[in-house]
Amino acid sequence: MPSIDKTAEEREFAHQRILMVDRHVKARGIRDERILQAMREVPRHLFVPSVVAAKAYGPGALPIGAKQTISQPYIVARMIELLELSGKEKVLEIGTGTGYQAVVLSKLCAKVFSIERINELALRAAELIRAMKIHNATVKVFDGTYGWSDQAPFDRIIVAAAAPEVPEPLVQQLARTGRMVLPIGPAGNQRLARVTRVGTRVQIEDCGSAEFVPLVGKFGWKD
């Protein structure tokens, strides 16, 4: 009976998720138990094309179509950890992809507003968010470098693509004590930055090397 097979497959994926978190996230130094638990719960294999679903719980980034990728599990956890979420925040995500990080975030904060510039990916993300009955995450198709001004300010902003510099509109949309985590720099020479708003100034911390697709848009790289 197919339903039994399906249950066995779901159990196997759940087992692989636990191993992924232990081997590729926790073992690499992520300590926030809320993040670890959220990643144990979210079925990452649904967010990648079925041809690569078997690799969904491995250590690497994977293609999701339209020359975009789903980030490796560790980097998703690392960027979210740098946000320092308590559960009450309103978060802006730039670069939804198929929605994996947005769904993980939805378990860790009050609201997620996510922007994706590629229509087919945004549609897939919205479909998965709906299917999972997640009610605190919203996706729209737009140039993410402009941010989402009518929902600003945001307590946290997370950018899943590398910008040439910190996009000014995103700084403006950050709440007064808000934090933004994003990769900065060209391919092969990117750094993960944490930007903290301190009154009218911003403070930028270097949080190590990174490897992301480019952030394309008015305040990013030109297409």
SULCORQUI-V810545 format. One line per field, one symbol per residue. phi: phi as a letter, one per 30 degrees, with the letter a starting at -180 (. if undefined). psi: psi as a letter, one per 40 degrees, with the letter a starting at -180 (. if undefined). burial: # if it has 9 or more other ideal C-beta (glycine too) atoms within 8 Angstrom, else .. A space follows every 10 residues. Layout:
phi=???
psi=???
burial=???
This chain:
phi=.eddeddddd ddddddddde dddcbddcjd cddddededd dddeddcbee dcedcdcddc dbdbjhicbc ddeddedddd dddhdcjcdc ccccjdicje dddddedcbd bbcbcbdced dddddddddd ddhcccbbcb caddddibdd cddcdbbbcc adcdaddeed ddcddecdbb cadbkdeibc bdccccdbic cbcccdcjdb bbdddclecb ddd
psi=hddddddddd dddddddddd dddecdeeeh ehdddddddd dhgddeeiid deddedeaei iiieiffiih iidddddddd dddgheeeih hhhhgdbeed ddddddeeid ihhhhhehdd dddddddddd defhefhhhi hiheeeagde eiiidihhhf ihidihhddd ddehidfiih hiihiihefi ihihhhhgbe iihhihfiii hiiihhadfa ii.
burial=.......... ..#..##### ######...# .#.####### .#.##.##.. .##.###... .#.#...### ########## ###.#...## ########## #########. ########.. ##.###.##. ...#..#.## ##.#####.. .#.####### ###..##.## #.##...### ####.....# #######... .#....#..# .######.## #..
